[in-house]
Amino acid sequence: MEIVSRKDSKLLGRTELQVVFADKAGALNRKDAIKEVARAVNADEKKVTLIDLQGGSGTRKLVGRFHVYDSEQGKKDMSEGHLAVRLLTKEEKDAIKAEKKKADAAEAAAKAAAAPKKKK
């Protein structure tokens, strides 16, 4: 793993990294990439966000963009929600969808019960 560029963003409370993983195409998943970057910059994995991970045609290297936040709260405030969902397993995603569906059904039932009935 080689850090190609490193840009500190004091206003956003994060460091933006561009990293090249040599000979890792097809062998490296998102969670492992986050672990390697966290280990390289001596940060907690919970403070590292993977923005994208791209492979190239005809090469085995991967290029990744990461944000390393100063705090977990900073990550929660600044990072986009869909990036965290990408790291979940299929079972975890299905469980979240089921909970959301139940909550939506309960909300719809509450609205139907609270709505006044029209008289003819």
trRosetta pair geometry for C-beta under 8 A, 3 or more apart (Angstrom, degrees):
i j d omega theta_ij theta_ji phi_ij phi_ji
1 19 6.0 -5 -170 -177 97 116
1 20 7.3 159 -154 82 49 49
1 21 5.5 -16 -102 -103 77 70
1 22 7.7 -149 -74 13 30 78
1 36 5.5 164 -59 158 159 126
1 37 7.5 -147 -177 -79 149 60
1 40 6.1 -109 105 -70 135 146
2 19 6.9 154 79 -159 43 66
2 20 4.9 -13 61 59 96 96
2 22 7.1 48 -1 -25 108 104
3 6 5.8 25 161 -54 125 106
3 17 5.9 -63 -141 -158 103 111
3 18 7.5 110 -166 75 60 50
3 19 5.5 -37 -104 -102 56 80
3 40 6.8 165 -48 145 114 139
3 41 7.9 98 -81 -68 144 99
4 18 4.6 -55 65 101 107 98
4 19 6.6 179 7 -102 86 21
4 20 5.5 76 -44 -17 115 102
4 63 7.8 -13 3 -138 147 98
5 16 7.9 -10 113 111 97 86
5 17 7.1 164 87 -153 59 43
5 18 4.4 29 43 35 94 111
6 15 6.3 -6 -168 178 88 111
6 16 7.5 153 -157 81 39 53
6 17 5.6 -2 -106 -106 71 76
6 18 8.0 -131 -60 26 43 68
7 15 7.0 157 79 -163 43 61
7 16 4.5 -15 62 60 98 102
7 17 7.9 -168 25 -71 68 36
8 15 5.3 -29 -104 -108 62 83
8 16 7.9 -164 -77 21 16 73
9 12 4.4 3 126 40 121 106
9 13 7.4 -34 100 25 83 21
9 14 5.4 1 60 66 107 74
9 15 7.0 175 20 -95 75 29
9 16 6.1 53 -14 -16 116 104
10 13 7.2 29 -171 -76 33 41
12 74 7.8 115 157 -177 62 113
12 78 5.8 105 -170 -135 98 153
13 69 6.0 36 121 -157 92 80
13 70 4.4 -89 -179 17 93 119
13 71 7.0 -34 163 21 134 86
13 74 4.3 -107 108 -147 137 146
13 78 7.1 -179 58 -21 101 150
14 67 4.8 3 173 -176 141 99
14 68 6.2 150 -163 75 80 42
14 69 4.6 -39 -99 -99 95 59
14 70 6.7 -118 -78 -15 46 76
14 74 6.8 -179 -60 140 90 126
14 75 7.9 106 -92 -86 118 69
14 78 6.8 -140 -29 93 133 156
15 41 7.4 -175 82 -160 143 151
15 67 7.3 150 74 -159 44 52
15 68 4.6 -15 58 60 97 100
16 65 7.3 -8 -173 -171 91 93
16 66 7.5 160 -157 86 46 50
16 67 5.7 -22 -101 -103 66 72
17 37 6.6 157 84 -153 151 124
17 41 7.3 -119 -64 -57 153 143
17 65 7.2 161 86 -155 55 47
17 66 4.5 -11 61 62 104 97
17 67 7.6 180 20 -84 78 24
17 68 6.4 43 -11 -9 118 108
18 63 6.8 -2 -176 -175 93 95
18 64 7.4 166 -155 86 48 46
18 65 5.6 -19 -103 -101 72 72
18 66 7.9 175 -83 22 26 73
19 33 8.0 154 85 -170 137 99
19 37 6.0 -124 -35 -98 164 108
19 40 7.9 128 -120 60 136 160
19 63 7.3 159 82 -156 47 49
19 64 4.9 -17 62 63 96 95
19 65 7.8 172 20 -85 76 25
19 66 6.3 17 0 3 119 117
20 61 5.7 -4 -173 -178 98 123
20 62 7.2 155 -157 81 50 49
20 63 5.6 -20 -102 -102 72 71
20 64 7.9 174 -84 21 25 73
21 24 3.8 -41 139 31 117 144
21 28 5.8 -23 144 -5 161 169
21 33 7.0 -88 -50 -117 148 97
21 36 7.5 78 -101 95 116 159
21 61 6.4 158 80 -160 53 66
21 62 4.3 -4 54 57 107 100
21 63 7.8 -158 21 -72 74 26
21 64 6.7 40 -12 -5 108 113
22 60 7.3 54 179 97 52 93
22 61 5.2 -28 -114 -105 48 97
23 27 7.9 1 140 33 66 137
23 60 4.6 25 -116 117 48 129
23 61 7.0 -11 -30 -80 36 61
24 27 5.3 -114 -160 65 55 99
24 28 4.1 20 168 -19 113 128
24 60 7.0 126 27 153 33 86
24 61 7.2 44 33 -137 80 40
24 62 5.1 -70 80 10 104 117
25 28 7.6 -40 -85 25 17 98
25 55 4.3 93 -125 -127 116 130
25 56 8.0 -103 -84 36 145 58
25 59 7.2 123 -21 111 147 62
25 60 4.6 -142 25 -159 110 52
25 61 6.6 10 -36 46 106 10
25 62 5.4 157 -78 -55 70 91
26 55 7.7 52 -33 -95 71 160
26 60 7.8 -66 21 -144 101 84
28 32 5.4 -132 -156 87 73 123
28 33 5.5 85 160 -63 115 92
28 36 8.0 -38 -146 -2 125 143
28 53 7.7 -136 105 -173 110 143
28 62 6.2 -118 56 14 134 158
29 32 5.2 90 55 14 72 104
29 33 7.1 -133 99 -9 35 92
30 33 5.7 -56 -149 33 30 113
30 34 6.6 30 155 -18 65 104
30 50 5.5 -161 -159 60 95 164
30 53 6.5 -153 -99 -3 76 146
30 86 6.4 -149 -147 130 175 106
30 87 5.7 -132 111 -102 130 78
31 34 5.8 -54 -152 34 33 111
31 35 6.5 35 150 -20 65 105
31 87 6.1 110 -75 -151 87 100
32 35 5.5 -51 -148 35 35 115
32 36 6.4 35 154 -20 67 104
33 36 5.9 -54 -149 35 31 110
33 37 6.5 25 156 -14 65 107
33 50 6.0 76 96 -103 121 136
33 53 6.0 -120 -68 -98 176 139
33 62 7.7 -94 -104 115 129 143
33 64 5.7 169 -175 -96 136 166
33 66 7.9 -160 143 -75 103 121
34 37 6.0 -58 -147 40 30 107
34 38 6.1 32 156 -20 66 109
34 45 5.7 82 138 -152 107 93
34 48 5.0 152 -158 103 90 123
34 49 8.0 -6 -117 -117 116 12
34 50 5.5 -94 -71 -41 96 110
34 66 7.5 151 -111 -124 65 124
34 87 7.7 5 -13 -112 150 134
35 38 5.8 -57 -146 38 28 112
35 39 6.3 27 156 -18 64 108
35 45 6.0 -11 -97 -104 59 125
36 39 5.8 -56 -149 37 29 111
36 40 6.3 28 154 -21 65 109
37 40 5.6 -55 -145 36 33 112
37 41 6.3 3 165 5 68 109
37 43 8.0 -22 127 51 77 112
37 48 5.6 149 94 -155 115 147
37 50 8.0 152 19 -84 148 86
37 64 7.5 -115 -60 102 134 137
37 66 5.1 168 -172 -83 166 175
37 68 7.3 -146 145 -71 113 113
38 41 6.7 -71 -141 51 24 89
38 42 8.0 41 166 -139 55 1
38 43 5.0 -105 -144 76 71 79
38 44 6.5 -41 -157 134 124 13
38 45 4.5 -62 -59 -84 170 62
38 47 7.5 123 -118 58 105 84
38 48 4.9 -117 -72 -16 94 146
38 68 7.8 155 -100 -116 62 111
39 42 7.6 21 -172 -76 28 41
41 48 7.9 138 52 -90 126 120
41 68 5.7 -65 101 -105 158 167
43 47 5.1 -102 167 73 115 124
43 48 6.0 125 100 -54 125 101
43 68 5.2 151 11 -160 173 120
44 47 4.9 86 68 2 86 105
44 48 7.7 -164 95 -10 48 89
44 72 7.5 -43 89 -64 135 100
45 48 5.8 -62 -152 32 42 112
46 72 5.2 -6 131 -105 115 111
46 75 7.3 -176 147 45 68 158
47 68 6.0 49 126 -165 98 67
47 69 4.7 -134 -168 60 85 82
47 70 7.4 -139 -156 70 130 7
47 71 7.0 -111 -114 -180 114 7
47 72 6.0 -93 -81 -76 77 62
47 74 7.9 34 -141 64 92 102
47 75 5.7 -160 -138 -43 50 136
48 66 5.9 -14 -167 -173 95 120
48 67 7.4 157 -155 83 47 49
48 68 5.3 -15 -102 -104 76 75
48 69 7.7 -156 -73 15 29 76
49 66 6.6 151 79 -160 50 66
49 67 4.6 -6 57 57 105 96
49 68 7.9 -166 23 -74 69 32
49 69 7.2 52 -6 -22 106 105
49 75 6.2 165 -42 -148 115 108
49 79 4.9 -172 -90 -121 157 132
49 83 5.6 45 -168 135 109 144
49 84 7.9 -59 -124 -67 100 74
50 53 6.3 -11 -179 -40 122 105
50 64 6.4 -50 -145 -169 96 118
50 65 7.7 110 -167 80 54 55
50 66 5.8 -34 -104 -104 51 82
50 83 6.9 178 70 -172 63 107
50 86 7.7 -109 78 89 110 133
50 87 7.7 123 35 -70 118 110
51 64 7.8 136 52 178 75 71
51 65 4.2 -45 61 97 120 102
51 66 6.4 -162 4 -90 89 24
51 67 6.3 83 -46 -15 108 94
51 83 6.9 -41 -108 -120 44 135
52 64 6.9 -167 97 -142 48 57
52 65 5.3 27 46 36 78 104
53 62 5.7 3 -177 179 91 120
53 63 7.6 165 -154 83 46 41
53 64 4.5 -7 -106 -101 75 95
54 62 6.8 152 77 -159 36 69
54 63 5.2 -21 64 62 91 89
54 64 7.5 168 19 -81 63 46
55 59 7.4 -170 -178 82 78 83
55 60 7.9 -31 -150 -154 110 26
55 61 7.4 159 -137 90 69 42
55 62 5.2 -41 -85 -101 75 75
55 63 7.9 161 -87 18 27 71
56 59 4.5 16 77 46 108 116
56 61 6.7 9 24 67 109 83
56 63 7.5 51 -35 -2 102 109
67 75 7.8 151 109 -118 110 87
67 78 7.9 -125 148 111 151 120
67 79 7.0 -178 76 -95 138 98
69 72 7.3 124 92 -88 128 22
69 74 4.4 180 -177 94 121 110
69 75 4.0 -157 21 -63 158 85
69 78 6.9 162 -107 50 127 125
69 79 7.4 -85 -48 -42 138 111
70 74 5.4 52 54 19 82 160
71 74 4.4 102 57 1 82 103
71 75 7.2 -142 97 -4 48 82
72 75 5.5 -50 -153 33 37 114
72 76 6.4 38 149 -20 66 104
73 76 5.5 -51 -147 35 35 113
73 77 6.2 31 154 -17 66 108
74 77 5.8 -57 -144 40 30 108
74 78 5.9 -1 168 5 67 117
75 78 6.5 -72 -133 50 22 90
75 79 5.0 8 -178 -12 67 127
76 79 6.9 -34 -96 37 14 102
79 83 5.9 -98 174 56 105 133
79 84 7.0 93 125 -41 127 101
80 83 5.2 96 74 -8 84 105
81 84 6.1 -58 -164 32 45 107
81 85 6.7 43 146 -21 74 106
82 85 5.3 -51 -148 34 44 117
82 86 6.8 58 153 -32 67 95
83 86 5.9 -42 -159 17 34 117
83 87 7.8 30 149 -16 57 101
84 87 6.1 -58 -166 28 42 110
84 88 7.6 50 142 -33 66 97
85 88 5.7 -43 -162 11 46 118
85 93 6.9 82 -171 -106 91 100
88 92 4.1 -123 -173 90 108 125
88 93 5.1 135 108 -55 125 82
88 96 7.5 -4 172 -8 168 136
89 92 4.8 95 53 7 76 103
89 93 7.1 -140 95 -4 39 88
90 93 5.7 -55 -149 38 32 112
90 94 6.3 33 154 -20 66 107
91 94 5.7 -54 -147 37 31 112
91 95 6.4 33 153 -21 64 105
92 95 5.7 -52 -148 34 32 113
92 96 6.6 33 153 -19 63 104
93 96 5.8 -55 -152 35 32 111
93 97 6.4 32 152 -18 65 106
94 97 5.7 -54 -148 37 33 112
94 98 6.3 34 154 -21 66 105
95 98 5.7 -53 -147 35 31 112
95 99 6.5 31 154 -18 64 105
96 99 5.8 -54 -149 36 32 111
96 100 6.3 30 153 -18 65 107
97 100 5.7 -57 -148 38 31 111
97 101 6.3 34 153 -23 65 106
98 101 5.7 -53 -147 34 31 113
98 102 6.5 32 153 -18 64 104
99 102 5.8 -54 -150 35 32 111
99 103 6.3 30 153 -18 65 107
100 103 5.7 -55 -147 38 32 111
100 104 6.3 33 154 -19 66 106
101 104 5.8 -53 -147 37 30 111
101 105 6.4 30 154 -19 64 106
102 105 5.8 -56 -148 37 30 110
102 106 6.3 29 154 -18 65 107
103 106 5.8 -54 -146 37 31 111
103 107 6.3 32 154 -20 64 107
104 107 5.7 -55 -146 37 31 112
104 108 6.3 31 155 -19 65 106
105 108 5.8 -53 -146 37 31 111
105 109 6.4 32 153 -19 64 106
106 109 5.7 -54 -147 37 31 112
106 110 6.4 33 153 -21 64 105
107 110 5.7 -53 -148 35 31 112
107 111 6.5 31 153 -18 64 104
108 111 5.8 -53 -149 36 32 111
108 112 6.4 33 153 -20 65 106
109 112 5.7 -54 -146 36 32 112
109 113 6.3 28 155 -17 65 107
110 113 5.9 -56 -145 38 30 109
110 114 6.1 21 158 -13 65 114
111 114 5.9 -63 -142 43 28 105
111 115 6.2 39 157 -36 65 103
112 115 5.9 -45 -146 18 28 115
